[in-house]
C-alpha cells in the first residue's frame, strides 16, 4: 500500500514538474522509480504463488527431521509416503503413512495415536494441517510400496 501511495505522489509530482517547468521526461523518471519499487515485490509474489501452485515443500521444513520425530512417537515402527506442501502462503500441509505396533493400537486406540502424531508436528514444526494414515504393523506385509521404497 505504501508503494501505491508513493507511486501516486510521484505521478502527481511528475505532472507538476511537467506543468511548471515543461520537463516531460519527469513522467518517465517517475515511472521508472515506481517500477523499481514494484518489481521486487512482484517477483516475491510470483515466487510464492509458484511454490503454492507446484505444491513445493516449504524450504524451512526438513522432512528427514519430521520423519525422525514421528518415528520416535510411542509405538511407531515406520513412516513412509511423507509429503509436505504449501496450501497458501504461511499454511503448510503434511501427510504421512505411519506404521504402529498392533499392541499400541489395541491399548491406546487410533485416536490417541493420531493426537500424538498431530501434537508432535505442531509442537516441533508448527504444522497444524496434517493427515496421517495409521497402519497396524501386521498390515505392513500387505502394502506394496513399489520399487523406489
Phi and psi in radians as a Rosetta constraint file:
Dihedral C 1 N 2 CA 2 C 2 CIRCULARHARMONIC -1.105 0.35
Dihedral N 2 CA 2 C 2 N 3 CIRCULARHARMONIC -0.679 0.35
Dihedral C 2 N 3 CA 3 C 3 CIRCULARHARMONIC -1.125 0.35
Dihedral N 3 CA 3 C 3 N 4 CIRCULARHARMONIC -0.661 0.35
Dihedral C 3 N 4 CA 4 C 4 CIRCULARHARMONIC -1.114 0.35
Dihedral N 4 CA 4 C 4 N 5 CIRCULARHARMONIC -0.773 0.35
Dihedral C 4 N 5 CA 5 C 5 CIRCULARHARMONIC -1.059 0.35
Dihedral N 5 CA 5 C 5 N 6 CIRCULARHARMONIC -0.851 0.35
Dihedral C 5 N 6 CA 6 C 6 CIRCULARHARMONIC -1.112 0.35
Dihedral N 6 CA 6 C 6 N 7 CIRCULARHARMONIC -0.642 0.35
Dihedral C 6 N 7 CA 7 C 7 CIRCULARHARMONIC -1.090 0.35
Dihedral N 7 CA 7 C 7 N 8 CIRCULARHARMONIC -0.730 0.35
Dihedral C 7 N 8 CA 8 C 8 CIRCULARHARMONIC -1.139 0.35
Dihedral N 8 CA 8 C 8 N 9 CIRCULARHARMONIC -0.729 0.35
Dihedral C 8 N 9 CA 9 C 9 CIRCULARHARMONIC -1.091 0.35
Dihedral N 9 CA 9 C 9 N 10 CIRCULARHARMONIC -0.746 0.35
Dihedral C 9 N 10 CA 10 C 10 CIRCULARHARMONIC -1.132 0.35
Dihedral N 10 CA 10 C 10 N 11 CIRCULARHARMONIC -0.680 0.35
Dihedral C 10 N 11 CA 11 C 11 CIRCULARHARMONIC -1.117 0.35
Dihedral N 11 CA 11 C 11 N 12 CIRCULARHARMONIC -0.747 0.35
Dihedral C 11 N 12 CA 12 C 12 CIRCULARHARMONIC -1.143 0.35
Dihedral N 12 CA 12 C 12 N 13 CIRCULARHARMONIC -0.733 0.35
Dihedral C 12 N 13 CA 13 C 13 CIRCULARHARMONIC -1.112 0.35
Dihedral N 13 CA 13 C 13 N 14 CIRCULARHARMONIC -0.724 0.35
Dihedral C 13 N 14 CA 14 C 14 CIRCULARHARMONIC -1.093 0.35
Dihedral N 14 CA 14 C 14 N 15 CIRCULARHARMONIC -0.726 0.35
Dihedral C 14 N 15 CA 15 C 15 CIRCULARHARMONIC -1.071 0.35
Dihedral N 15 CA 15 C 15 N 16 CIRCULARHARMONIC -0.710 0.35
Dihedral C 15 N 16 CA 16 C 16 CIRCULARHARMONIC -1.147 0.35
Dihedral N 16 CA 16 C 16 N 17 CIRCULARHARMONIC -0.729 0.35
Dihedral C 16 N 17 CA 17 C 17 CIRCULARHARMONIC -1.098 0.35
Dihedral N 17 CA 17 C 17 N 18 CIRCULARHARMONIC -0.747 0.35
Dihedral C 17 N 18 CA 18 C 18 CIRCULARHARMONIC -1.129 0.35
Dihedral N 18 CA 18 C 18 N 19 CIRCULARHARMONIC -0.740 0.35
Dihedral C 18 N 19 CA 19 C 19 CIRCULARHARMONIC -1.178 0.35
Dihedral N 19 CA 19 C 19 N 20 CIRCULARHARMONIC -0.781 0.35
Dihedral C 19 N 20 CA 20 C 20 CIRCULARHARMONIC -1.378 0.35
Dihedral N 20 CA 20 C 20 N 21 CIRCULARHARMONIC -0.846 0.35
Dihedral C 20 N 21 CA 21 C 21 CIRCULARHARMONIC -1.862 0.35
Dihedral N 21 CA 21 C 21 N 22 CIRCULARHARMONIC -0.207 0.35
Dihedral C 21 N 22 CA 22 C 22 CIRCULARHARMONIC 1.350 0.35
Dihedral N 22 CA 22 C 22 N 23 CIRCULARHARMONIC 0.208 0.35
Dihedral C 22 N 23 CA 23 C 23 CIRCULARHARMONIC -1.456 0.35
Dihedral N 23 CA 23 C 23 N 24 CIRCULARHARMONIC 1.676 0.35
Dihedral C 23 N 24 CA 24 C 24 CIRCULARHARMONIC -1.252 0.35
Dihedral N 24 CA 24 C 24 N 25 CIRCULARHARMONIC -0.307 0.35
Dihedral C 24 N 25 CA 25 C 25 CIRCULARHARMONIC -1.267 0.35
Dihedral N 25 CA 25 C 25 N 26 CIRCULARHARMONIC -0.175 0.35
Dihedral C 25 N 26 CA 26 C 26 CIRCULARHARMONIC -1.029 0.35
Dihedral N 26 CA 26 C 26 N 27 CIRCULARHARMONIC -0.617 0.35
Dihedral C 26 N 27 CA 27 C 27 CIRCULARHARMONIC -1.112 0.35
Dihedral N 27 CA 27 C 27 N 28 CIRCULARHARMONIC -0.770 0.35
Dihedral C 27 N 28 CA 28 C 28 CIRCULARHARMONIC -1.148 0.35
Dihedral N 28 CA 28 C 28 N 29 CIRCULARHARMONIC -0.717 0.35
Dihedral C 28 N 29 CA 29 C 29 CIRCULARHARMONIC -1.096 0.35
Dihedral N 29 CA 29 C 29 N 30 CIRCULARHARMONIC -0.793 0.35
Dihedral C 29 N 30 CA 30 C 30 CIRCULARHARMONIC -1.086 0.35
Dihedral N 30 CA 30 C 30 N 31 CIRCULARHARMONIC -0.705 0.35
Dihedral C 30 N 31 CA 31 C 31 CIRCULARHARMONIC -1.091 0.35
Dihedral N 31 CA 31 C 31 N 32 CIRCULARHARMONIC -0.720 0.35
Dihedral C 31 N 32 CA 32 C 32 CIRCULARHARMONIC -1.169 0.35
Dihedral N 32 CA 32 C 32 N 33 CIRCULARHARMONIC -0.685 0.35
Dihedral C 32 N 33 CA 33 C 33 CIRCULARHARMONIC -1.126 0.35
Dihedral N 33 CA 33 C 33 N 34 CIRCULARHARMONIC -0.764 0.35
Dihedral C 33 N 34 CA 34 C 34 CIRCULARHARMONIC -1.091 0.35
Dihedral N 34 CA 34 C 34 N 35 CIRCULARHARMONIC -0.760 0.35
Dihedral C 34 N 35 CA 35 C 35 CIRCULARHARMONIC -1.072 0.35
Dihedral N 35 CA 35 C 35 N 36 CIRCULARHARMONIC -0.712 0.35
Dihedral C 35 N 36 CA 36 C 36 CIRCULARHARMONIC -1.097 0.35
Dihedral N 36 CA 36 C 36 N 37 CIRCULARHARMONIC -0.514 0.35
Dihedral C 36 N 37 CA 37 C 37 CIRCULARHARMONIC -1.383 0.35
Dihedral N 37 CA 37 C 37 N 38 CIRCULARHARMONIC -0.615 0.35
Dihedral C 37 N 38 CA 38 C 38 CIRCULARHARMONIC -1.469 0.35
Dihedral N 38 CA 38 C 38 N 39 CIRCULARHARMONIC -0.665 0.35
Dihedral C 38 N 39 CA 39 C 39 CIRCULARHARMONIC -1.002 0.35
Dihedral N 39 CA 39 C 39 N 40 CIRCULARHARMONIC -0.821 0.35
Dihedral C 39 N 40 CA 40 C 40 CIRCULARHARMONIC -1.034 0.35
Dihedral N 40 CA 40 C 40 N 41 CIRCULARHARMONIC -0.753 0.35
Dihedral C 40 N 41 CA 41 C 41 CIRCULARHARMONIC -1.160 0.35
Dihedral N 41 CA 41 C 41 N 42 CIRCULARHARMONIC -0.672 0.35
Dihedral C 41 N 42 CA 42 C 42 CIRCULARHARMONIC -1.101 0.35
Dihedral N 42 CA 42 C 42 N 43 CIRCULARHARMONIC -0.714 0.35
Dihedral C 42 N 43 CA 43 C 43 CIRCULARHARMONIC -1.115 0.35
Dihedral N 43 CA 43 C 43 N 44 CIRCULARHARMONIC -0.696 0.35
Dihedral C 43 N 44 CA 44 C 44 CIRCULARHARMONIC -1.110 0.35
Dihedral N 44 CA 44 C 44 N 45 CIRCULARHARMONIC -0.710 0.35
Dihedral C 44 N 45 CA 45 C 45 CIRCULARHARMONIC -1.130 0.35
Dihedral N 45 CA 45 C 45 N 46 CIRCULARHARMONIC -0.719 0.35
Dihedral C 45 N 46 CA 46 C 46 CIRCULARHARMONIC -1.112 0.35
Dihedral N 46 CA 46 C 46 N 47 CIRCULARHARMONIC -0.745 0.35
Dihedral C 46 N 47 CA 47 C 47 CIRCULARHARMONIC -1.063 0.35
Dihedral N 47 CA 47 C 47 N 48 CIRCULARHARMONIC -0.839 0.35
Dihedral C 47 N 48 CA 48 C 48 CIRCULARHARMONIC -1.136 0.35
Dihedral N 48 CA 48 C 48 N 49 CIRCULARHARMONIC -0.704 0.35
Dihedral C 48 N 49 CA 49 C 49 CIRCULARHARMONIC -1.134 0.35
Dihedral N 49 CA 49 C 49 N 50 CIRCULARHARMONIC -0.688 0.35
Dihedral C 49 N 50 CA 50 C 50 CIRCULARHARMONIC -1.075 0.35
Dihedral N 50 CA 50 C 50 N 51 CIRCULARHARMONIC -0.723 0.35
Dihedral C 50 N 51 CA 51 C 51 CIRCULARHARMONIC -1.097 0.35
Dihedral N 51 CA 51 C 51 N 52 CIRCULARHARMONIC -0.699 0.35
Dihedral C 51 N 52 CA 52 C 52 CIRCULARHARMONIC -1.184 0.35
Dihedral N 52 CA 52 C 52 N 53 CIRCULARHARMONIC -0.851 0.35
Dihedral C 52 N 53 CA 53 C 53 CIRCULARHARMONIC -1.126 0.35
Dihedral N 53 CA 53 C 53 N 54 CIRCULARHARMONIC -0.600 0.35
Dihedral C 53 N 54 CA 54 C 54 CIRCULARHARMONIC -1.540 0.35
Dihedral N 54 CA 54 C 54 N 55 CIRCULARHARMONIC 0.035 0.35
Dihedral C 54 N 55 CA 55 C 55 CIRCULARHARMONIC 0.890 0.35
Dihedral N 55 CA 55 C 55 N 56 CIRCULARHARMONIC 0.823 0.35
Dihedral C 55 N 56 CA 56 C 56 CIRCULARHARMONIC -1.274 0.35
Dihedral N 56 CA 56 C 56 N 57 CIRCULARHARMONIC 2.393 0.35
Dihedral C 56 N 57 CA 57 C 57 CIRCULARHARMONIC -1.162 0.35
Dihedral N 57 CA 57 C 57 N 58 CIRCULARHARMONIC 2.369 0.35
Dihedral C 57 N 58 CA 58 C 58 CIRCULARHARMONIC -1.019 0.35
Dihedral N 58 CA 58 C 58 N 59 CIRCULARHARMONIC 2.368 0.35
Dihedral C 58 N 59 CA 59 C 59 CIRCULARHARMONIC -1.072 0.35
Dihedral N 59 CA 59 C 59 N 60 CIRCULARHARMONIC -0.560 0.35
Dihedral C 59 N 60 CA 60 C 60 CIRCULARHARMONIC -1.403 0.35
Dihedral N 60 CA 60 C 60 N 61 CIRCULARHARMONIC -0.068 0.35
Dihedral C 60 N 61 CA 61 C 61 CIRCULARHARMONIC -1.822 0.35
Dihedral N 61 CA 61 C 61 N 62 CIRCULARHARMONIC 1.982 0.35
Dihedral C 61 N 62 CA 62 C 62 CIRCULARHARMONIC -1.575 0.35
Dihedral N 62 CA 62 C 62 N 63 CIRCULARHARMONIC 1.871 0.35
Dihedral C 62 N 63 CA 63 C 63 CIRCULARHARMONIC -1.135 0.35
Dihedral N 63 CA 63 C 63 N 64 CIRCULARHARMONIC -0.518 0.35
Dihedral C 63 N 64 CA 64 C 64 CIRCULARHARMONIC -1.146 0.35
Dihedral N 64 CA 64 C 64 N 65 CIRCULARHARMONIC -0.662 0.35
Dihedral C 64 N 65 CA 65 C 65 CIRCULARHARMONIC -1.186 0.35
Dihedral N 65 CA 65 C 65 N 66 CIRCULARHARMONIC -0.704 0.35
Dihedral C 65 N 66 CA 66 C 66 CIRCULARHARMONIC -1.070 0.35
Dihedral N 66 CA 66 C 66 N 67 CIRCULARHARMONIC -0.820 0.35
Dihedral C 66 N 67 CA 67 C 67 CIRCULARHARMONIC -1.023 0.35
Dihedral N 67 CA 67 C 67 N 68 CIRCULARHARMONIC -0.737 0.35
Dihedral C 67 N 68 CA 68 C 68 CIRCULARHARMONIC -1.051 0.35
Dihedral N 68 CA 68 C 68 N 69 CIRCULARHARMONIC -0.835 0.35
Dihedral C 68 N 69 CA 69 C 69 CIRCULARHARMONIC -1.111 0.35
Dihedral N 69 CA 69 C 69 N 70 CIRCULARHARMONIC -0.797 0.35
Dihedral C 69 N 70 CA 70 C 70 CIRCULARHARMONIC -1.109 0.35
Dihedral N 70 CA 70 C 70 N 71 CIRCULARHARMONIC -0.647 0.35
Dihedral C 70 N 71 CA 71 C 71 CIRCULARHARMONIC -1.132 0.35
Dihedral N 71 CA 71 C 71 N 72 CIRCULARHARMONIC -0.378 0.35
Dihedral C 71 N 72 CA 72 C 72 CIRCULARHARMONIC -1.729 0.35
Dihedral N 72 CA 72 C 72 N 73 CIRCULARHARMONIC 0.169 0.35
Dihedral C 72 N 73 CA 73 C 73 CIRCULARHARMONIC -1.251 0.35
Dihedral N 73 CA 73 C 73 N 74 CIRCULARHARMONIC 2.650 0.35
Dihedral C 73 N 74 CA 74 C 74 CIRCULARHARMONIC -0.969 0.35
Dihedral N 74 CA 74 C 74 N 75 CIRCULARHARMONIC 2.138 0.35
Dihedral C 74 N 75 CA 75 C 75 CIRCULARHARMONIC 1.490 0.35
Dihedral N 75 CA 75 C 75 N 76 CIRCULARHARMONIC -0.112 0.35
Dihedral C 75 N 76 CA 76 C 76 CIRCULARHARMONIC -1.353 0.35
Dihedral N 76 CA 76 C 76 N 77 CIRCULARHARMONIC 2.251 0.35
Dihedral C 76 N 77 CA 77 C 77 CIRCULARHARMONIC -1.961 0.35
Dihedral N 77 CA 77 C 77 N 78 CIRCULARHARMONIC -0.174 0.35
Dihedral C 77 N 78 CA 78 C 78 CIRCULARHARMONIC -2.989 0.35
Dihedral N 78 CA 78 C 78 N 79 CIRCULARHARMONIC 2.661 0.35
Dihedral C 78 N 79 CA 79 C 79 CIRCULARHARMONIC -2.351 0.35
Dihedral N 79 CA 79 C 79 N 80 CIRCULARHARMONIC 2.196 0.35
Dihedral C 79 N 80 CA 80 C 80 CIRCULARHARMONIC -2.469 0.35
Dihedral N 80 CA 80 C 80 N 81 CIRCULARHARMONIC 3.017 0.35
Dihedral C 80 N 81 CA 81 C 81 CIRCULARHARMONIC 0.870 0.35
Dihedral N 81 CA 81 C 81 N 82 CIRCULARHARMONIC 0.803 0.35
Dihedral C 81 N 82 CA 82 C 82 CIRCULARHARMONIC -1.488 0.35
Dihedral N 82 CA 82 C 82 N 83 CIRCULARHARMONIC 2.174 0.35
Dihedral C 82 N 83 CA 83 C 83 CIRCULARHARMONIC -2.377 0.35
Dihedral N 83 CA 83 C 83 N 84 CIRCULARHARMONIC 2.533 0.35
Dihedral C 83 N 84 CA 84 C 84 CIRCULARHARMONIC -2.415 0.35
Dihedral N 84 CA 84 C 84 N 85 CIRCULARHARMONIC 2.505 0.35
Dihedral C 84 N 85 CA 85 C 85 CIRCULARHARMONIC -2.672 0.35
Dihedral N 85 CA 85 C 85 N 86 CIRCULARHARMONIC 2.913 0.35
Dihedral C 85 N 86 CA 86 C 86 CIRCULARHARMONIC -1.733 0.35
Dihedral N 86 CA 86 C 86 N 87 CIRCULARHARMONIC 2.144 0.35
Dihedral C 86 N 87 CA 87 C 87 CIRCULARHARMONIC -1.406 0.35
Dihedral N 87 CA 87 C 87 N 88 CIRCULARHARMONIC -0.786 0.35
Dihedral C 87 N 88 CA 88 C 88 CIRCULARHARMONIC -2.678 0.35
Dihedral N 88 CA 88 C 88 N 89 CIRCULARHARMONIC 2.940 0.35
Dihedral C 88 N 89 CA 89 C 89 CIRCULARHARMONIC -0.895 0.35
Dihedral N 89 CA 89 C 89 N 90 CIRCULARHARMONIC 2.126 0.35
Dihedral C 89 N 90 CA 90 C 90 CIRCULARHARMONIC 1.468 0.35
Dihedral N 90 CA 90 C 90 N 91 CIRCULARHARMONIC -0.010 0.35
Dihedral C 90 N 91 CA 91 C 91 CIRCULARHARMONIC -2.093 0.35
Dihedral N 91 CA 91 C 91 N 92 CIRCULARHARMONIC 1.881 0.35
Dihedral C 91 N 92 CA 92 C 92 CIRCULARHARMONIC -1.681 0.35
Dihedral N 92 CA 92 C 92 N 93 CIRCULARHARMONIC 2.451 0.35
Dihedral C 92 N 93 CA 93 C 93 CIRCULARHARMONIC -2.037 0.35
Dihedral N 93 CA 93 C 93 N 94 CIRCULARHARMONIC 2.568 0.35
Dihedral C 93 N 94 CA 94 C 94 CIRCULARHARMONIC -2.451 0.35
Dihedral N 94 CA 94 C 94 N 95 CIRCULARHARMONIC 2.434 0.35
Dihedral C 94 N 95 CA 95 C 95 CIRCULARHARMONIC -2.398 0.35
Dihedral N 95 CA 95 C 95 N 96 CIRCULARHARMONIC 2.650 0.35
Dihedral C 95 N 96 CA 96 C 96 CIRCULARHARMONIC -2.825 0.35
Dihedral N 96 CA 96 C 96 N 97 CIRCULARHARMONIC 2.649 0.35
Dihedral C 96 N 97 CA 97 C 97 CIRCULARHARMONIC -1.666 0.35
Dihedral N 97 CA 97 C 97 N 98 CIRCULARHARMONIC 2.233 0.35
Dihedral C 97 N 98 CA 98 C 98 CIRCULARHARMONIC -2.154 0.35
Dihedral N 98 CA 98 C 98 N 99 CIRCULARHARMONIC 2.091 0.35
Dihedral C 98 N 99 CA 99 C 99 CIRCULARHARMONIC -1.585 0.35
Dihedral N 99 CA 99 C 99 N 100 CIRCULARHARMONIC 2.238 0.35
Dihedral C 99 N 100 CA 100 C 100 CIRCULARHARMONIC -2.195 0.35
Dihedral N 100 CA 100 C 100 N 101 CIRCULARHARMONIC 2.517 0.35
Dihedral C 100 N 101 CA 101 C 101 CIRCULARHARMONIC -0.976 0.35
Dihedral N 101 CA 101 C 101 N 102 CIRCULARHARMONIC 2.409 0.35
Dihedral C 101 N 102 CA 102 C 102 CIRCULARHARMONIC -1.008 0.35
Dihedral N 102 CA 102 C 102 N 103 CIRCULARHARMONIC -0.713 0.35
Dihedral C 102 N 103 CA 103 C 103 CIRCULARHARMONIC -1.108 0.35
Dihedral N 103 CA 103 C 103 N 104 CIRCULARHARMONIC -0.681 0.35
Dihedral C 103 N 104 CA 104 C 104 CIRCULARHARMONIC -1.165 0.35
Dihedral N 104 CA 104 C 104 N 105 CIRCULARHARMONIC -0.730 0.35
Dihedral C 104 N 105 CA 105 C 105 CIRCULARHARMONIC -1.108 0.35
Dihedral N 105 CA 105 C 105 N 106 CIRCULARHARMONIC -0.695 0.35
Dihedral C 105 N 106 CA 106 C 106 CIRCULARHARMONIC -1.181 0.35
Dihedral N 106 CA 106 C 106 N 107 CIRCULARHARMONIC -0.667 0.35
Dihedral C 106 N 107 CA 107 C 107 CIRCULARHARMONIC -1.355 0.35
Dihedral N 107 CA 107 C 107 N 108 CIRCULARHARMONIC -0.825 0.35
Dihedral C 107 N 108 CA 108 C 108 CIRCULARHARMONIC -1.699 0.35
Dihedral N 108 CA 108 C 108 N 109 CIRCULARHARMONIC -0.525 0.35
Dihedral C 108 N 109 CA 109 C 109 CIRCULARHARMONIC 1.552 0.35
Dihedral N 109 CA 109 C 109 N 110 CIRCULARHARMONIC 2.768 0.35
Dihedral C 109 N 110 CA 110 C 110 CIRCULARHARMONIC -1.133 0.35
Dihedral N 110 CA 110 C 110 N 111 CIRCULARHARMONIC -0.666 0.35
Dihedral C 110 N 111 CA 111 C 111 CIRCULARHARMONIC -1.017 0.35
Dihedral N 111 CA 111 C 111 N 112 CIRCULARHARMONIC -0.778 0.35
Dihedral C 111 N 112 CA 112 C 112 CIRCULARHARMONIC -1.163 0.35
Dihedral N 112 CA 112 C 112 N 113 CIRCULARHARMONIC -0.645 0.35
Dihedral C 112 N 113 CA 113 C 113 CIRCULARHARMONIC -1.154 0.35
Dihedral N 113 CA 113 C 113 N 114 CIRCULARHARMONIC -0.778 0.35
Dihedral C 113 N 114 CA 114 C 114 CIRCULARHARMONIC -1.065 0.35
Dihedral N 114 CA 114 C 114 N 115 CIRCULARHARMONIC -0.714 0.35
Dihedral C 114 N 115 CA 115 C 115 CIRCULARHARMONIC -1.062 0.35
Dihedral N 115 CA 115 C 115 N 116 CIRCULARHARMONIC -0.765 0.35
Dihedral C 115 N 116 CA 116 C 116 CIRCULARHARMONIC -1.124 0.35
Dihedral N 116 CA 116 C 116 N 117 CIRCULARHARMONIC -0.732 0.35
Dihedral C 116 N 117 CA 117 C 117 CIRCULARHARMONIC -1.158 0.35
Dihedral N 117 CA 117 C 117 N 118 CIRCULARHARMONIC -0.780 0.35
Dihedral C 117 N 118 CA 118 C 118 CIRCULARHARMONIC -1.099 0.35
Dihedral N 118 CA 118 C 118 N 119 CIRCULARHARMONIC -0.743 0.35
Dihedral C 118 N 119 CA 119 C 119 CIRCULARHARMONIC -1.107 0.35
Dihedral N 119 CA 119 C 119 N 120 CIRCULARHARMONIC -0.645 0.35
Dihedral C 119 N 120 CA 120 C 120 CIRCULARHARMONIC -1.045 0.35
Dihedral N 120 CA 120 C 120 N 121 CIRCULARHARMONIC -0.924 0.35
Dihedral C 120 N 121 CA 121 C 121 CIRCULARHARMONIC -1.290 0.35
Dihedral N 121 CA 121 C 121 N 122 CIRCULARHARMONIC -0.496 0.35
Dihedral C 121 N 122 CA 122 C 122 CIRCULARHARMONIC -1.212 0.35
Dihedral N 122 CA 122 C 122 N 123 CIRCULARHARMONIC -0.733 0.35
Dihedral C 122 N 123 CA 123 C 123 CIRCULARHARMONIC -1.250 0.35
Dihedral N 123 CA 123 C 123 N 124 CIRCULARHARMONIC -0.830 0.35
Dihedral C 123 N 124 CA 124 C 124 CIRCULARHARMONIC -1.498 0.35
Dihedral N 124 CA 124 C 124 N 125 CIRCULARHARMONIC -0.476 0.35
Dihedral C 124 N 125 CA 125 C 125 CIRCULARHARMONIC -2.235 0.35
Dihedral N 125 CA 125 C 125 N 126 CIRCULARHARMONIC 0.015 0.35
Dihedral C 125 N 126 CA 126 C 126 CIRCULARHARMONIC 0.991 0.35
Dihedral N 126 CA 126 C 126 N 127 CIRCULARHARMONIC 0.637 0.35
Dihedral C 126 N 127 CA 127 C 127 CIRCULARHARMONIC -1.885 0.35
Dihedral N 127 CA 127 C 127 N 128 CIRCULARHARMONIC 2.081 0.35
Dihedral C 127 N 128 CA 128 C 128 CIRCULARHARMONIC -1.993 0.35
Dihedral N 128 CA 128 C 128 N 129 CIRCULARHARMONIC -0.189 0.35
Dihedral C 128 N 129 CA 129 C 129 CIRCULARHARMONIC -1.781 0.35
Dihedral N 129 CA 129 C 129 N 130 CIRCULARHARMONIC 1.677 0.35
Dihedral C 129 N 130 CA 130 C 130 CIRCULARHARMONIC -2.248 0.35
Dihedral N 130 CA 130 C 130 N 131 CIRCULARHARMONIC 2.675 0.35
Dihedral C 130 N 131 CA 131 C 131 CIRCULARHARMONIC -2.367 0.35
Dihedral N 131 CA 131 C 131 N 132 CIRCULARHARMONIC 2.096 0.35
Dihedral C 131 N 132 CA 132 C 132 CIRCULARHARMONIC -2.053 0.35
Dihedral N 132 CA 132 C 132 N 133 CIRCULARHARMONIC 2.331 0.35
Dihedral C 132 N 133 CA 133 C 133 CIRCULARHARMONIC -1.770 0.35
Dihedral N 133 CA 133 C 133 N 134 CIRCULARHARMONIC 1.895 0.35
Dihedral C 133 N 134 CA 134 C 134 CIRCULARHARMONIC -1.517 0.35
Dihedral N 134 CA 134 C 134 N 135 CIRCULARHARMONIC 2.211 0.35
Dihedral C 134 N 135 CA 135 C 135 CIRCULARHARMONIC -2.149 0.35
Dihedral N 135 CA 135 C 135 N 136 CIRCULARHARMONIC 2.298 0.35
Dihedral C 135 N 136 CA 136 C 136 CIRCULARHARMONIC -1.175 0.35
Dihedral N 136 CA 136 C 136 N 137 CIRCULARHARMONIC 2.569 0.35
Dihedral C 136 N 137 CA 137 C 137 CIRCULARHARMONIC -0.992 0.35
Dihedral N 137 CA 137 C 137 N 138 CIRCULARHARMONIC -0.616 0.35
Dihedral C 137 N 138 CA 138 C 138 CIRCULARHARMONIC -1.146 0.35
Dihedral N 138 CA 138 C 138 N 139 CIRCULARHARMONIC -0.280 0.35
Dihedral C 138 N 139 CA 139 C 139 CIRCULARHARMONIC -1.531 0.35
Dihedral N 139 CA 139 C 139 N 140 CIRCULARHARMONIC -0.234 0.35
Dihedral C 139 N 140 CA 140 C 140 CIRCULARHARMONIC -0.964 0.35
Dihedral N 140 CA 140 C 140 N 141 CIRCULARHARMONIC -0.679 0.35
Dihedral C 140 N 141 CA 141 C 141 CIRCULARHARMONIC -1.178 0.35
Dihedral N 141 CA 141 C 141 N 142 CIRCULARHARMONIC -0.333 0.35
Dihedral C 141 N 142 CA 142 C 142 CIRCULARHARMONIC -1.556 0.35
Dihedral N 142 CA 142 C 142 N 143 CIRCULARHARMONIC -0.167 0.35
Dihedral C 142 N 143 CA 143 C 143 CIRCULARHARMONIC -1.680 0.35
Dihedral N 143 CA 143 C 143 N 144 CIRCULARHARMONIC 2.232 0.35
Dihedral C 143 N 144 CA 144 C 144 CIRCULARHARMONIC -1.618 0.35
Dihedral N 144 CA 144 C 144 N 145 CIRCULARHARMONIC 1.853 0.35
Dihedral C 144 N 145 CA 145 C 145 CIRCULARHARMONIC -1.543 0.35
Dihedral N 145 CA 145 C 145 N 146 CIRCULARHARMONIC -0.018 0.35
Dihedral C 145 N 146 CA 146 C 146 CIRCULARHARMONIC 1.391 0.35
Dihedral N 146 CA 146 C 146 N 147 CIRCULARHARMONIC 3.065 0.35
Dihedral C 146 N 147 CA 147 C 147 CIRCULARHARMONIC -1.291 0.35
Dihedral N 147 CA 147 C 147 N 148 CIRCULARHARMONIC -0.414 0.35
Dihedral C 147 N 148 CA 148 C 148 CIRCULARHARMONIC -1.362 0.35
Dihedral N 148 CA 148 C 148 N 149 CIRCULARHARMONIC -0.232 0.35
